[in-house]
Amino acid sequence: MFLLMCPKCKNKMKYQPRGSLDGKKKKCVYCGYSFTVHPDQKKSRIIS
């Protein structure tokens, strides 16, 4: 399970992907903004 940060509203949410992270999209549960989850830690919004 990962902790993601929304690039728009900066809120943190939990995310548990099924399979690899290549091309996965996540929709923010707070503001509804949709963003891509990258497997690369520097490009990603993965906090921990």
C-alpha positions in Angstrom: 0.0 0.0 0.0 1.3 3.4 -1.0 0.6 6.9 0.3 0.0 9.4 -2.6 -0.2 13.1 -2.6 -2.6 14.9 -5.0 -0.7 17.4 -7.2 -3.6 19.8 -7.3 -5.0 19.9 -3.7 -2.0 18.4 -1.9 -4.1 16.0 0.2 -2.7 12.6 1.0 -4.6 9.3 0.3 -3.9 5.6 0.4 -3.5 3.6 -2.9 -3.1 -0.1 -3.3 -2.5 -1.0 -7.0 -3.1 -4.3 -8.6 -0.2 -5.3 -10.7 2.5 -3.0 -11.9 2.4 0.8 -11.8 3.1 1.3 -15.5 0.4 3.7 -16.8 -1.8 3.6 -13.8 -4.1 6.6 -13.1 -5.5 7.6 -9.8 -8.4 10.0 -9.1 -8.2 12.1 -6.0 -10.9 11.3 -3.5 -11.0 14.9 -2.3 -11.0 17.1 -5.4 -11.6 14.6 -8.2 -8.4 15.4 -10.1 -7.0 12.5 -12.1 -3.2 12.0 -12.3 -0.8 9.3 -13.4 1.1 7.2 -10.8 4.7 6.7 -12.0 6.8 3.7 -10.8 9.8 6.2 -10.7 9.9 7.7 -7.2 11.2 11.1 -8.5 8.4 11.6 -11.0 5.8 10.1 -8.8 3.5 11.4 -6.1 4.4 8.4 -3.8 5.2 9.6 -0.3 5.9 6.3 1.3 
